[in-house]
Amino acid sequence: MPGSPPHYKFQLGELDGELTAFKERPLDHTVFPYVFLVTTYCQAWVNHRSVSPAVVIATGISATGHREILGLMVGDSGSKPFWTTFLRSLRARGLDNVQLVIPDSHTRLPLTRARSAPVQRRPLLCHASPHADADTYAKASIATTAL
C-alpha cells in the first residue's frame, strides 16, 4: 500500500543503490576546468542528539559551459581529514586538469595545504567577488592544489 512505512522503507532502499552509483561514477568523461564547492548545513538526529552536519557539493563546469554535480559528502566541513577525503575521492574517480576551484563563503576549507596526490602547480586566476577577502583566495588556491 503506497504511503505505508514498509512501502517507504522499500523506496528508500532503492534510492540507496542509485545514490551509491551516482557518488561512485567515473568523472573522466570530460574535463572540468572549473569546480565550485558549496556547503550547506542540515539538522539530523545522531545517537539521540540533534547535530548540524555539513553537506558539501562539488559542481564542475566544462569548457563548453556544461554543469554537472561531481560529488557530495556529509560530514564535518571544518576538518582537514574531511576535506582531504572528499577532494581525493573526486580525484580518484577521474577528476583531473582542474584550473580553478571556487569555494563559497560557507566552505570552511582549512587554511593548510591539502595533501592529495602530487599535482603540478598552476597559476591561480581568481575572479571572485570584489568583497572576497584574503581567506577566500587562499582557500581557492589550496583546493586547486589539492585537485
N, C-alpha and C positions, 0 to 999 in steps of 0.2 A: 504494500500500500504506500503510495507516494506521501511524503510528509511524516512518516513514522520514523522513530530513531533508528531501527535497523536499516531502513532504506538510506538514510543519511550516511550511516557508517559505511555502507556498501559504496555509495557515491564517493565518499572521501577516500576510500581505499583505491578506487580507480584514479583519482586525482593524484595520489602519492606517486604512482608509477609514471604518470605523464610529467609531473614536476621534476622527478628524478631524471627522466630522459632529457628534459629541457635543460636542466642545470649541468648535465654531463655531455651535451652535444659538442662536436668539434667546432672550432671557430676559425679554421683555416680556409674557409670557402671564399673569403675576400679579405682585403686589407682594410683595417680601421685605423687611419692615422690620428683620429681624434677620439678620446674616451672621456665621457662625463661620469663623475662619481657623485651620486646623490644619496643622502641619508635621510631617513625618516624614522620616527620612533612610534612604537605602539605599546599598548598595555597588554600584559599577559599574566597569567597565574602560573607560577613555578614553585613547586613544593609549598603550597598553601600561602604563598606571598605574592603580592602584586609587584611586578617589575616592569621596567620600560626598556626592552631590548631595542637595539638599532636594527633597521633593515637597510642594507646598502645595496644599491643597484648601479651596475655599470652599463652605460649605454654607449655603443660605438657608432661613429659616423664615418661612412666610407668616402672615398674621394669623389664619388658621384652624388653624395648627399643622402644616400640611403641610411636610415637609422635602424638600429637593432639592439634589443636588450641582450647584452652579452652574458650577464650573470647577476645573481643576487645571493645574499647571505644574511643570516640573522645572528647577532651576537653583540659583544661589547665593542662598539666602534672606536673607543678610545685606546684600545690596547694594541701594542706593536704586533704581538702574535696574531691577532685577528686580521689586521690589515695585510700582514705578510702572507697568511694563509689564503686570503681572498685573492690578492694580486697574483700569487703563484698559481692558484687554480686556473685563473684566466690564461696565464702564460702556458701552463701545461696542456690546455685544451687547444692551443694553436694561435693565440693572440700574439701577433708579432708586428714589428715595424710601426709601433705607436710613436707618433711625433709629439703629441701634446695631450696631457691629462689635465682636465679641468675639474677640481673639486668644488662642491657647493659650499655655502657658508656654514652648513651644519656638519660637514665631513671633518671629523676630528682626526685627520691623518697625523700620526705622531711626527714631530719635527726631528726625527732621526733617520738616518739612511736605511731604507728597506733593503734587505739582503736577499734578493731573488737570484736567479741565475745571472751570471755576468752578462752585461749588455754594453753595447757601445754607447758612450755618452753622446747626446745630441744637443744641439743648441735649443734653448727653450724660447719660443716666441709666444708670449702670453698676452692675449688680447682680452683682458678681463675688464671688469667694470672700473671706471675711474675712482670708485670708492674702495677698491680692493686694497687691503693692507699688505704689508711685507709677508705676513704669515701665509696668506693665500698664494703668493708667488712661490714661497718656499715649499708649500705643500704640493703644488703642481710640479715643481722641479723634482721632488722626492718621488712622487708617484710615477713620473715619466722615466726616471732612472730605474725604478723597480720593474717596470714593464719593458 
